[in-house]
Amino acid sequence: MNSKADKYSIETVNESIYDHPKYYDLVFGADCAAEVKFILGCSDQYMQRPPKKFFEPACGTGRLLYALAKRGHNVAGLDLNPKAVDFCNARFDRHGVEAKAFVADMSDFRVPHRHDIAFNTINSFRHLQTEKAAREHLSCMGQAIRVGGLYLLGVHLTPTEVAPSETESWSARRGHLSINTHMWTKERKKGSRIERFGIQFDVHSPTKSFRIVDELVLRSYKPRQMDRLITSSGCWENVATYNFSYQLDDPIEVDAATEDVVYVLRRTRD
Ligand SMILES: C[S@@+](CC[C@H](N)C(=O)[O-])C[C@H]1O[C@@H](n2cnc3c(N)ncnc32)[C@H](O)[C@@H]1O
């Protein structure tokens, strides 16, 4: 749906940000280097042999898979959004990467062989809206990763001792394209695990400017709820926790004030 409220307002479309992979890739691409360094650093630190096969559930545009493939790693991924998967595979093709992402639900999939390490760094896991779906995801991931392999799971937790952050804004630029992103809490109901966030991309190029407005519906996790979920999976143990600054030499203790966490999960024997 398009709207133009008055002559000074920016043209607005209400669409999924995930249906705009080119813009998504720019908005979320900035931190790639830090994330890739962290993924490879975790494999050095927490695995007994170097990983050969990397896997990303909810890979989106495959920004991280592509960065790893460029370094010569064998990668694979899945995403629910066909436009994101097409974008990801088109980039693989353009650069001669022999990998294919596929369309699937991260709580209901199987892969033909096991991988050594998986990652899901920026909160995508919270798109799964029920405890059942979250459990099924950890179970599918248990089948996708070999015993002793890792799953790096990044989640923005709901702190229990301090007020959660309610807004976030950042900008990204590539060539003549620049995007200002704003995210805000729309609804956080007491007693409900479902939270609604508004997100908008203000897209500016030499030929046009417009705004994409979307709503993200995410399941919330307090630190203890996340711990219980991991323990009850029966196939993952939590070996370390970090925050989103990805400093391998600076692991964190999750407490009631913690928000951003990357769980380093190791695949146990069943
Ligand atoms: C925040 S993006 C992250 C993309 C990518 N992991 C990255 O780091 O850039 C969240 C992604 O989760 C995908 N997604 C949401 N629900 C999903 C599901 N049930 N199964 C697979 N992918 C899902 C969306 O299509 C979107 O591409």
The ligand as an ORCA input file, in Angstrom:
! r2SCAN-3c Opt
* xyz 0 1
  C      16.844    -10.318     10.873
  S      16.817    -11.283      9.391
  C      18.385    -12.088      9.522
  C      18.945    -12.571      8.229
  C      20.387    -13.097      8.329
  N      20.497    -14.136      9.320
  C      21.366    -12.002      8.631
  O      22.081    -12.113      9.631
  O      21.425    -11.050      7.869
  C      15.643    -12.494      9.796
  C      15.402    -13.519      8.715
  O      14.622    -14.564      9.294
  C      13.789    -15.092      8.265
  N      12.753    -15.908      8.906
  C      11.721    -15.507      9.684
  N      11.023    -16.563     10.114
  C      11.625    -17.669      9.601
  C      11.373    -19.062      9.693
  N      10.344    -19.539     10.419
  N      12.192    -19.913      9.059
  C      13.232    -19.443      8.304
  N      13.521    -18.124      8.180
  C      12.736    -17.244      8.826
  C      13.305    -13.862      7.535
  O      12.797    -14.169      6.258
  C      14.598    -13.027      7.523
  O      15.330    -13.251      6.333
*
